[in-house]
Amino acid sequence: MMILTKKLKQHAKYEFEFAGFCMDLSSWCFNNNIIESGNSLRMITQSSISSMMNIYNKLAEKGVSCDFYSNETLHQRNIKSPGYLMEKILTHHNIRIINIESILNSALKIANLPVINICQNIKITHQNDGLHMLNIIERMACENVLLREVEGYRGV
């Protein structure tokens, strides 16, 4: 059970980091009048925080303390490059998918139903987040946001 607890704590940290990058890109979108993408990113942020809190609550029920905030999870708030943020979001999204699958497999081996339920719900959230991210990338591509950055324009 200790390994599963450790994996859950790490996953909650991934959700926290992912939410931070999504919130930063959401703010960038709002500041640059890309409202639909900003709203979608805010919604993804909320679902990631919700997933993190579900894990936190399950661990708290077992008396396990969680600290999601550390120097390792802070990213530079002054980085406003949409390409950098999108890269971080996609990387963290992939990590979240791989990690929750690993936790689910471990939980299935020991038939831990509460953890299995949490993991299955988080997997659904991740799938929905992925669909939203495809729409965001498409909208940002239509706005030439990422293309301008590749050409050397930061759009800040």
Residue pairs with C-beta under 8 A, 6 or more apart in sequence:
1 110
1 112
3 106
4 103
4 106
4 107
4 110
4 112
4 115
5 59
5 62
5 64
7 99
7 102
7 103
7 106
8 55
8 58
8 59
8 103
8 115
8 118
9 55
9 59
9 64
9 66
10 99
11 55
11 96
11 99
11 100
11 103
11 122
12 52
12 55
12 56
12 59
12 66
12 68
13 68
13 73
14 92
14 95
14 96
14 99
15 48
15 49
15 51
15 52
15 55
15 96
16 48
16 49
16 52
16 68
16 69
16 73
17 73
17 75
17 92
18 48
18 89
18 92
18 93
18 96
19 45
19 48
19 49
19 52
20 73
20 75
21 75
21 85
21 88
21 89
21 92
22 41
22 42
22 44
22 45
22 48
22 89
23 41
23 42
23 45
24 75
24 77
24 79
24 80
24 85
25 37
25 41
25 82
25 85
25 86
25 89
26 37
26 38
26 39
26 41
26 42
26 45
27 38
28 80
28 82
28 85
29 35
29 37
29 38
29 41
29 82
29 140
30 38
32 145
32 155
34 139
34 140
34 143
34 145
36 139
37 136
37 139
37 140
40 132
40 135
40 136
41 136
43 132
44 129
44 132
44 133
47 125
47 128
47 129
48 125
48 129
50 125
51 121
51 122
51 125
52 68
54 118
54 121
54 122
55 66
55 118
55 122
56 66
56 68
58 114
58 115
58 118
59 65
59 66
60 66
75 88
79 85
80 154
80 156
81 149
81 154
81 156
82 140
82 145
82 146
82 149
82 155
83 146
83 149
83 150
86 137
86 140
86 146
89 133
90 133
93 126
93 129
93 130
93 133
96 126
97 123
97 126
97 130
100 119
100 122
100 123
100 126
101 123
103 115
103 119
104 115
104 116
104 119
104 120
104 123
107 115
107 116
107 119
108 116
137 146
140 146
141 147
145 155
148 155
149 155
